[in-house]
Amino acid sequence: EAYISEINLDRVIGSDTMGVQGFVNARNFIIICALTSLRYADMAHLHEVEVNGVSSNGRSFLGFDTLVRKPTNQSKKDFRTFIPILKPVKEILDSNHGRFPKFPANSSMNIQLKRFAVHLGLDNLFDVERHYYRMEKPIKTKEPLSELITCHMGRDSFVTNLSSLGVTHSIITSISHPEQAKTTMQK
């Protein structure tokens, strides 16, 4: 499955958006999504969220409390979670007067992501299998990241990158599919 590797995430973080608003949106979306594991439905509401300083277990850090809007086929219940803010996300907040940016609609964001990925030359190839109606076998191709990137890929990248660092599946799941109270997540 296609994802944004740590190397490509570093390229995104250090990228020149040339002042193009679509590139700024795409850069910010990738960084925030890939470092928080939020779905597009949650990212679309981030501009409404307050960032707070928190102390837990003798450590102080910035973070935010947010509703996690799960797709209706997964769960009837929404959850709240607490997410710490990492340095690249903090830099976005600092450049936006301490607030999260507002992102365009999902379809527009996907277009901006693809254009930005082309701009950065995110062209590493991934194996893709597509299943078509009335065809017994899938069609297999190799396609560049710039054609495959979507809003959901940041979330996939979060999970894949943590897994490649050796973080256990149970810890990744507790972050990417939170079901604990805010105070548990802070700890």
TAQUIUR-V476940 format. One record per residue. RES is the residue in three letters. PHI is phi in degrees with one decimal (* if undefined). PSI is psi in whole degrees, 0 to 359 (none if undefined). Layout:
<<RES & PHI & PSI> <RES & PHI & PSI>>
This chain:
<<GLU & * & 140> <ALA & -70.9 & 145> <TYR & -157.4 & 167> <ILE & -95.7 & 110> <SER & -68.0 & 167> <GLU & -58.5 & 321> <ILE & -62.9 & 314> <ASN & -69.4 & 326> <LEU & -63.2 & 320> <ASP & -61.4 & 321> <ARG & -63.5 & 319> <VAL & -63.9 & 313> <ILE & -59.5 & 319> <GLY & -90.7 & 9> <SER & -74.9 & 155> <ASP & -97.2 & 117> <THR & -85.8 & 357> <MET & 55.0 & 21> <GLY & 74.6 & 8> <VAL & -81.6 & 119> <GLN & -58.1 & 321> <GLY & -62.1 & 322> <PHE & -69.5 & 320> <VAL & -61.1 & 313> <ASN & -58.0 & 312> <ALA & -64.1 & 314> <ARG & -59.0 & 310> <ASN & -62.8 & 319> <PHE & -62.4 & 311> <ILE & -60.0 & 312> <ILE & -60.8 & 309> <ILE & -65.2 & 313> <CYS & -66.0 & 317> <ALA & -71.6 & 343> <LEU & -109.3 & 3> <THR & -128.0 & 340> <SER & 69.1 & 25> <LEU & -82.8 & 147> <ARG & -77.2 & 164> <TYR & -56.0 & 319> <ALA & -57.9 & 327> <ASP & -81.2 & 321> <MET & -61.6 & 324> <ALA & -64.7 & 340> <HIS & -106.8 & 1> <LEU & -59.5 & 327> <HIS & -62.9 & 346> <GLU & -90.5 & 351> <VAL & -87.6 & 143> <GLU & -94.9 & 137> <VAL & -95.7 & 134> <ASN & -131.7 & 153> <GLY & -80.8 & 141> <VAL & -134.7 & 145> <SER & -120.1 & 129> <SER & -151.9 & 134> <ASN & 52.9 & 38> <GLY & 77.5 & 9> <ARG & -120.4 & 144> <SER & -112.7 & 141> <PHE & -160.8 & 167> <LEU & -91.8 & 147> <GLY & -164.7 & 179> <PHE & -145.8 & 148> <ASP & -99.0 & 130> <THR & -145.6 & 153> <LEU & -75.8 & 138> <VAL & -105.7 & 111> <ARG & -90.7 & 102> <LYS & -83.9 & 146> <PRO & -57.0 & 145> <THR & -60.7 & 334> <ASN & -78.0 & 349> <GLN & -93.6 & 317> <SER & -159.8 & 144> <LYS & -83.0 & 350> <LYS & -112.1 & 132> <ASP & -90.3 & 153> <PHE & -124.8 & 157> <ARG & -103.6 & 146> <THR & -140.1 & 165> <PHE & -117.7 & 129> <ILE & -123.1 & 124> <PRO & -72.3 & 153> <ILE & -99.9 & 121> <LEU & -87.9 & 162> <LYS & -51.2 & 312> <PRO & -61.5 & 326> <VAL & -71.1 & 320> <LYS & -59.4 & 321> <GLU & -63.3 & 324> <ILE & -66.0 & 315> <LEU & -59.0 & 315> <ASP & -60.1 & 322> <SER & -77.9 & 353> <ASN & -122.5 & 35> <HIS & 57.4 & 37> <GLY & 78.4 & 9> <ARG & -117.9 & 157> <PHE & -75.8 & 146> <PRO & -71.3 & 158> <LYS & -93.1 & 135> <PHE & -105.8 & 151> <PRO & -70.7 & 176> <ALA & -55.5 & 154> <ASN & -50.5 & 311> <SER & -64.2 & 319> <SER & -67.4 & 320> <MET & -62.8 & 319> <ASN & -60.5 & 320> <ILE & -64.7 & 315> <GLN & -63.4 & 321> <LEU & -61.9 & 315> <LYS & -63.5 & 315> <ARG & -62.7 & 318> <PHE & -66.1 & 319> <ALA & -63.2 & 322> <VAL & -65.6 & 315> <HIS & -55.2 & 318> <LEU & -82.3 & 349> <GLY & 72.9 & 34> <LEU & -77.1 & 81> <ASP & -117.7 & 15> <ASN & -62.1 & 143> <LEU & -90.0 & 145> <PHE & -126.6 & 145> <ASP & -72.9 & 132> <VAL & -127.8 & 134> <GLU & -115.6 & 126> <ARG & -118.7 & 131> <HIS & -101.4 & 132> <TYR & -120.9 & 150> <TYR & -57.7 & 135> <ARG & 67.5 & 17> <MET & -118.1 & 127> <GLU & -70.1 & 321> <LYS & -109.8 & 148> <PRO & -72.5 & 156> <ILE & -89.3 & 125> <LYS & -106.0 & 131> <THR & -139.8 & 169> <LYS & -113.1 & 127> <GLU & -132.1 & 146> <PRO & -74.2 & 151> <LEU & -52.2 & 322> <SER & -61.2 & 334> <GLU & -89.0 & 337> <LEU & -94.1 & 341> <ILE & -62.5 & 136> <THR & -142.8 & 175> <CYS & -57.5 & 325> <HIS & -75.3 & 343> <MET & -65.0 & 331> <GLY & -60.3 & 318> <ARG & -65.3 & 315> <ASP & -60.4 & 321> <SER & -65.9 & 319> <PHE & -55.7 & 309> <VAL & -66.1 & 313> <THR & -65.2 & 317> <ASN & -66.0 & 319> <LEU & -64.1 & 319> <SER & -61.7 & 318> <SER & -68.4 & 339> <LEU & -84.1 & 357> <GLY & 92.5 & 10> <VAL & -71.1 & 135> <THR & -68.4 & 153> <HIS & -58.3 & 321> <SER & -65.3 & 322> <ILE & -70.0 & 316> <ILE & -59.4 & 316> <THR & -63.3 & 321> <SER & -65.8 & 335> <ILE & -87.4 & 312> <SER & -80.9 & 341> <HIS & -134.0 & 65> <PRO & -65.4 & 138> <GLU & -138.6 & 12> <GLN & -98.7 & 160> <ALA & -67.7 & 158> <LYS & -51.8 & 317> <THR & -65.9 & 326> <THR & -66.3 & 317> <MET & -65.8 & 324> <GLN & -62.3 & 319> <LYS & -67.3 & none>>
